[in-house]
Amino acid sequence: MPKAPSKCLETGCRQPATTKGRCQKHYVPWTVTSARNQTRPKNAASLIRRVRFRDRKRCYVCGRPGRIVDHKTPVAEGGTWDMSNLACICNACHEIKSAQEAARGRLRRR
């Protein structure tokens, strides 16, 4: 036997829920995008593949295998998504670099 449709989660509304627990009147789609996706270009996936191929999946800092594609100059510090600013980096070097960038970011906010 089919399940009865649930009611809208909005207080006092008795309409059947159609999307994510809300009726058509009360459902509001998510319109705010993350900060990451506001600066990320549409061809980011293609750029990442091309950088991995160019760098042969080797860390630009130490030469070990590295699949992470990182901005040499962070976007927060004026870096771009240009191929010359992107490079492969290993997990260990990425953690060190990210910690240094986070520290600089905290200093900028003071």
Wavefront OBJ file of the C-alpha trace (Angstrom):
o trace
v 0.000 0.000 0.000
v 1.442 3.429 -0.933
v 2.466 5.771 1.857
v 0.261 8.826 2.427
v 1.954 12.104 1.467
v 3.421 13.981 4.426
v 2.243 17.441 5.413
v 4.340 20.583 4.953
v 6.774 21.243 7.819
v 5.742 24.909 8.011
v 3.715 25.546 11.180
v 0.000 25.689 10.452
v 0.284 24.600 6.812
v -1.774 21.550 5.877
v -0.674 21.264 2.248
v 1.118 18.079 1.142
v 4.898 18.279 1.132
v 6.404 18.089 -2.331
v 10.073 19.039 -1.933
v 12.296 18.507 1.112
v 9.370 18.426 3.515
v 7.752 21.658 2.310
v 4.826 22.463 0.060
v 5.355 24.465 -3.129
v 4.419 27.694 -1.341
v 6.930 27.265 1.507
v 9.846 25.610 -0.279
v 12.672 28.086 -0.920
v 15.602 26.707 -2.939
v 19.130 27.389 -1.714
v 20.402 30.437 -3.567
v 23.565 31.321 -1.661
v 26.644 29.647 -3.090
v 29.800 28.968 -1.108
v 32.721 31.388 -1.219
v 34.719 28.650 -2.942
v 32.269 28.431 -5.832
v 32.101 32.207 -6.238
v 35.761 32.335 -7.266
v 36.139 28.890 -8.848
v 35.983 29.046 -12.660
v 33.650 26.804 -14.621
v 36.613 25.010 -16.214
v 38.291 24.235 -12.846
v 38.044 20.450 -13.292
v 39.738 20.700 -16.690
v 42.486 22.946 -15.282
v 43.135 20.489 -12.437
v 43.469 17.569 -14.881
v 45.845 19.577 -17.075
v 48.023 20.586 -14.094
v 48.246 16.967 -12.896
v 49.320 15.903 -16.389
v 51.836 18.757 -16.725
v 53.386 18.107 -13.283
v 53.228 14.313 -13.677
v 51.478 14.227 -10.270
v 54.703 15.290 -8.522
v 54.883 17.796 -5.648
v 56.389 21.107 -6.769
v 57.939 21.564 -3.291
v 59.651 18.218 -2.592
v 59.190 16.105 -5.749
v 57.264 13.284 -4.066
v 53.996 11.975 -5.549
v 51.217 14.503 -5.029
v 47.682 14.583 -6.417
v 46.465 17.778 -4.715
v 46.401 20.776 -7.057
v 47.178 23.941 -5.113
v 47.488 27.661 -5.802
v 51.110 28.735 -5.390
v 49.814 32.186 -4.443
v 46.497 31.720 -2.599
v 43.375 33.292 -4.095
v 42.881 35.113 -0.763
v 46.262 36.778 -1.309
v 45.611 37.774 -4.915
v 46.411 34.501 -6.683
v 44.517 33.480 -9.789
v 43.307 30.281 -11.443
v 45.942 30.708 -14.162
v 47.949 27.559 -15.027
v 51.151 29.324 -13.927
v 49.721 29.709 -10.394
v 48.570 26.066 -10.075
v 50.784 23.114 -9.183
v 50.611 19.598 -7.731
v 51.574 19.232 -4.087
v 51.823 16.239 -1.716
v 49.711 15.951 1.450
v 52.603 16.702 3.827
v 53.716 19.853 1.995
v 50.097 20.942 1.546
v 49.434 20.728 5.296
v 52.519 22.839 6.061
v 51.689 25.402 3.359
v 48.026 25.592 4.420
v 49.002 26.171 8.073
v 51.315 29.013 7.022
v 48.583 30.554 4.852
v 46.044 30.263 7.691
v 48.441 32.041 10.061
v 48.896 34.865 7.545
v 45.121 35.052 7.144
v 44.620 35.379 10.897
v 47.174 38.207 10.984
v 45.366 40.017 8.140
v 42.112 40.000 10.122
v 43.613 41.804 13.128
l 1 2 3 4 5 6 7 8 9 10 11 12 13 14 15 16 17 18 19 20 21 22 23 24 25 26 27 28 29 30 31 32 33 34 35 36 37 38 39 40 41 42 43 44 45 46 47 48 49 50 51 52 53 54 55 56 57 58 59 60 61 62 63 64 65 66 67 68 69 70 71 72 73 74 75 76 77 78 79 80 81 82 83 84 85 86 87 88 89 90 91 92 93 94 95 96 97 98 99 100 101 102 103 104 105 106 107 108 109 110
